[in-house]
């Protein structure tokens, strides 16, 4: 199935470049692995190298590169927890800015790992709201 037809809702609310990245990678992965979870994971990995999830959509990162330990190591045989689109490799200052934008309560006293988890939760809440869940 072409990437445009299965484009996730969070990407539909994102910049065109994020959509094109997901679609091209998804379509290529479908040719290699077949339709399914692996093609979707591969497409999201490509998006996460240039974008980070903020609320219910994806925004360009200040730098290119992996967003978490799983993206850095990759591969189905080496599983690590993902940060759900949060750029866990960003500076604490950047994460504080994202948390401020999402109005995360208690952010000023949080450690970097706590900020990542709190942003991930806030993103999930906003995505559920945007989908009407």
SEGU-511542 format. One line per 10 residues: for each residue y, x, z of N, C-alpha, C, O. Coordinates in pm, whole numbers. Example, Ala and Ser with C-alpha at 12.3 -4.5 7.8 and 13.67 -1.06 7.14 Angstrom:
<atoms>
-569/1319/780/-450/1230/780/-330/1320/780/-332/1424/846 ~ -225/1285/708/-106/1367/714/3/1290/787/114/1341/804 $
</atoms>
This chain:
<atoms>
-118/86/0/0/0/0/124/90/0/133/181/82 ~ 217/66/-89/338/149/-95/416/146/37/424/43/105 ~ 474/262/71/549/276/195/658/174/215/682/132/328 ~ 724/132/109/834/34/119/782/-98/177/853/-166/251 ~ 659/-134/144/602/-261/190/560/-261/336/553/-366/399 ~ 531/-143/389/485/-134/529/586/-59/617/552/-12/726 ~ 709/-48/569/814/23/643/835/-42/780/866/-162/786 ~ 819/33/890/839/-24/1023/982/-76/1043/1076/-25/983 ~ 995/-177/1127/1125/-241/1147/1230/-144/1202/1348/-156/1169 ~ 1188/-49/1284/1286/47/1337/1347/130/1224/1463/169/1231 $
1268/156/1121/1320/233/1007/1402/145/914/1491/195/845 ~ 1373/17/910/1454/-75/828/1599/-80/879/1691/-108/802 ~ 1617/-52/1008/1751/-53/1068/1811/88/1073/1908/111/1144 ~ 1755/181/999/1793/322/1003/1855/367/871/1851/293/773 ~ 1912/488/869/1972/538/745/1873/545/629/1752/558/649 ~ 1926/535/508/1842/540/387/1756/665/382/1640/659/341 ~ 1811/779/423/1735/904/418/1611/897/507/1505/946/468 ~ 1621/836/624/1505/820/712/1401/731/644/1281/759/651 ~ 1446/625/579/1355/535/510/1284/607/396/1162/596/380 ~ 1361/682/316/1302/755/202/1201/859/251/1095/877/190 $
1234/929/361/1143/1030/415/1011/965/455/904/1015/421 ~ 1020/852/526/898/783/570/818/735/449/696/754/444 ~ 884/673/353/815/617/237/744/726/156/626/713/123 ~ 816/833/124/756/940/42/638/1005/114/533/1029/54 ~ 655/1032/243/548/1096/319/430/1000/334/314/1041/319 ~ 458/874/363/352/775/377/270/765/248/147/768/251 ~ 339/752/135/270/736/7/184/858/-25/73/844/-76 ~ 235/976/3/159/1099/-19/38/1104/75/-71/1143/33 ~ 59/1066/200/-52/1067/297/-159/965/261/-277/989/283 ~ -119/851/205/-217/750/162/-304/807/51/-425/784/49 $
-244/882/-40/-322/945/-147/-423/1044/-90/-534/1057/-141 ~ -384/1115/16/-469/1217/75/-572/1159/171/-691/1192/162 ~ -527/1074/264/-614/1026/373/-657/881/358/-749/837/427 ~ -592/805/271/-618/662/262/-519/587/352/-455/646/439 ~ -508/456/329/-417/372/408/-467/364/551/-588/361/575 ~ -375/361/645/-415/344/784/-332/428/880/-226/479/846 ~ -386/439/1001/-314/504/1110/-274/649/1079/-163/690/1111 ~ -363/724/1016/-332/864/988/-213/878/893/-128/966/912 ~ -205/793/793/-91/797/700/38/761/773/142/821/747 ~ 32/664/864/151/625/940/194/736/1036/313/766/1047 $
97/798/1104/130/910/1195/196/1024/1118/292/1085/1166 ~ 143/1054/1001/197/1162/919/340/1131/877/427/1218/880 ~ 364/1006/838/499/966/796/597/974/913/709/1021/896 ~ 556/927/1030/645/935/1146/672/1080/1186/783/1112/1228 ~ 573/1167/1172/593/1308/1205/703/1368/1116/785/1447/1162 ~ 703/1330/989/806/1379/897/944/1327/937/1042/1401/933 ~ 951/1201/975/1079/1142/1017/1131/1214/1142/1250/1244/1152 ~ 1040/1241/1237/1080/1302/1364/1134/1444/1349/1198/1494/1441 ~ 1110/1508/1236/1164/1643/1215/1314/1640/1187/1383/1740/1210 ~ 1366/1528/1139/1508/1519/1108/1582/1409/1182/1705/1406/1183 $
1507/1316/1244/1568/1201/1310/1510/1183/1448/1400/1230/1478 ~ 1586/1114/1534/1536/1078/1666/1560/930/1687/1655/872/1633 ~ 1472/869/1766/1485/726/1791/1590/705/1900/1583/763/2008 ~ 1687/620/1869/1793/584/1964/1800/432/1963/1848/371/1868 ~ 1753/372/2070/1750/226/2075/1648/172/1979/1530/208/1985 ~ 1692/85/1888/1600/18/1796/1603/75/1655/1560/9/1561 ~ 1655/199/1640/1664/260/1507/1657/412/1520/1648/466/1631 ~ 1660/480/1407/1652/627/1403/1787/682/1360/1851/628/1270 ~ 1830/792/1425/1956/858/1392/1928/1005/1361/1834/1062/1414 ~ 2010/1066/1274/1990/1208/1243/2003/1295/1367/2088/1272/1453 $
1915/1395/1376/1923/1492/1485/2025/1598/1446/2060/1611/1329 ~ 2071/1672/1542/2165/1780/1514/2099/1900/1450/2167/1986/1394 ~ 1967/1905/1458/1892/2018/1402/1759/1966/1349/1712/1860/1392 ~ 1699/2040/1258/1567/2002/1208/1462/2071/1294/1486/2178/1349 ~ 1348/2008/1305/1237/2069/1378/1159/1967/1457/1197/1850/1464 ~ 1049/2012/1518/964/1920/1593/1038/1859/1711/1126/1921/1770 ~ 1000/1736/1744/1070/1664/1851/995/1668/1984/1053/1636/2088 ~ 867/1707/1982/791/1713/2106/671/1806/2087/652/1862/1979 ~ 590/1823/2193/476/1915/2187/376/1876/2080/321/1963/2012 ~ 351/1747/2064/255/1703/1963/303/1740/1823/225/1787/1740 $
430/1718/1796/485/1749/1663/483/1899/1637/464/1943/1524 ~ 503/1977/1741/504/2123/1726/364/2177/1697/349/2269/1616 ~ 262/2119/1763/125/2168/1746/51/2093/1638/-23/2153/1560 ~ 71/1964/1635/16/1876/1532/-135/1878/1518/-206/1951/1586 ~ -180/1796/1427/-321/1788/1393/-398/1693/1482/-371/1684/1602 ~ -494/1622/1423/-570/1524/1500/-659/1587/1606/-691/1521/1705 ~ -700/1713/1588/-789/1775/1686/-714/1826/1809/-777/1852/1912 ~ -583/1841/1802/-503/1888/1915/-406/1778/1953/-298/1767/1896 ~ -444/1696/2048/-361/1584/2089/-278/1622/2209/-328/1680/2305 ~ -151/1589/2204/-59/1605/2316/23/1477/2323/38/1408/2222 $
75/1445/2439/156/1324/2448/280/1335/2358/341/1441/2347 ~ 315/1224/2295/438/1222/2217/548/1163/2304/522/1105/2409 ~ 671/1179/2258/785/1123/2332/837/998/2263/950/956/2289 ~ 759/938/2177/795/811/2114/922/817/2032/998/719/2026 ~ 946/929/1968/1065/942/1884/1184/1004/1954/1283/1036/1889 ~ 1175/1023/2086/1282/1091/2160/1271/1239/2130/1161/1295/2130 ~ 1382/1304/2105/1382/1447/2077/1371/1523/2209/1471/1567/2265 ~ 1247/1538/2257/1221/1602/2386/1258/1750/2384/1272/1811/2490 ~ 1274/1809/2267/1313/1950/2256/1464/1969/2255/1512/2082/2249 ~ 1539/1860/2260/1686/1869/2262/1733/1920/2398/1656/1924/2494 $
1857/1958/2404/1913/2005/2530/1928/1888/2627/1932/1772/2587 ~ 1937/1922/2755/1958/1818/2855/2092/1748/2830/2104/1627/2849 ~ 2191/1825/2787/2323/1767/2757/2312/1661/2648/2371/1554/2660 ~ 2236/1691/2544/2217/1594/2436/2145/1469/2488/2185/1357/2458 ~ 2040/1490/2566/1966/1377/2621/2054/1292/2711/2041/1170/2713 ~ 2143/1356/2786/2237/1281/2871/2327/1193/2784/2356/1079/2820 ~ 2370/1245/2670/2453/1167/2578/2379/1046/2523/2436/937/2513 ~ 2253/1066/2487/2172/955/2437/2152/852/2548/2164/732/2525 ~ 2122/900/2669/2101/809/2783/2229/731/2813/2224/613/2848 ~ 2343/796/2800/2472/729/2820/2490/619/2715/2531/508/2747 $
2459/652/2591/2471/556/2480/2383/434/2503/2419/322/2466 ~ 2265/456/2564/2170/348/2590/2191/285/2727/2119/192/2765 ~ 2290/335/2801/2325/284/2934/2206/289/3030/2175/192/3100 ~ 2139/405/3033/2025/426/3122/2078/444/3264/2156/535/3290 ~ 2036/357/3357/2085/369/3494/2026/492/3565/1910/527/3543 ~ 2107/557/3649/2061/671/3727/2046/800/3649/1988/896/3700 ~ 2097/803/3528/2076/919/3440/2135/1048/3496/2081/1156/3469 ~ 2243/1041/3572/2310/1163/3618/2223/1244/3715/2242/1365/3727 ~ 2129/1181/3782/2043/1253/3875/1906/1286/3819/1819/1333/3892 ~ 1885/1261/3692/1753/1282/3632/1733/1423/3580/1827/1489/3537 $
1608/1468/3586/1569/1594/3524/1550/1568/3374/1550/1453/3329 ~ 1533/1674/3298/1514/1658/3154/1390/1573/3122/1399/1482/3040 ~ 1273/1600/3185/1156/1515/3157/1179/1368/3197/1131/1277/3129 ~ 1252/1346/3305/1282/1209/3346/1372/1140/3245/1356/1021/3217 ~ 1469/1215/3190/1557/1159/3088/1477/1118/2964/1499/1011/2908 ~ 1384/1204/2922/1301/1173/2804/1226/1042/2826/1226/956/2739 ~ 1163/1028/2942/1087/905/2972/1179/783/2980/1144/676/2929 ~ 1294/799/3043/1388/686/3056/1443/644/2920/1458/525/2893 ~ 1472/740/2833/1521/708/2698/1411/639/2619/1436/542/2548 ~ 1289/689/2631/1176/626/2562/1161/480/2605/1141/392/2520 $
1171/452/2734/1163/315/2784/1277/229/2731/1256/115/2690 ~ 1399/284/2733/1515/209/2683/1499/180/2534/1531/70/2488 ~ 1450/278/2459/1425/257/2316/1325/144/2295/1346/56/2211 ~ 1216/146/2372/1113/42/2359/1171/-96/2389/1141/-193/2319 ~ 1252/-105/2494/1313/-234/2529/1401/-285/2415/1393/-402/2377 ~ 1485/-198/2361/1575/-240/2253/1498/-277/2127/1537/-369/2056 ~ 1391/-206/2099/1309/-237/1982/1243/-373/1999/1241/-453/1905 ~ 1188/-400/2117/1127/-531/2142/1231/-643/2125/1202/-746/2065 ~ 1351/-620/2178/1457/-721/2164/1492/-744/2018/1507/-858/1974 ~ 1504/-636/1941/1540/-646/1800/1433/-720/1720/1463/-789/1623 $
1308/-704/1762/1197/-772/1692/1178/-915/1739/1105/-992/1677 ~ 1245/-950/1850/1232/-1085/1903/1107/-1102/1988/1062/-1215/2010 ~ 1050/-991/2036/929/-998/2122/965/-1039/2263/876/-1050/2349 $
</atoms>
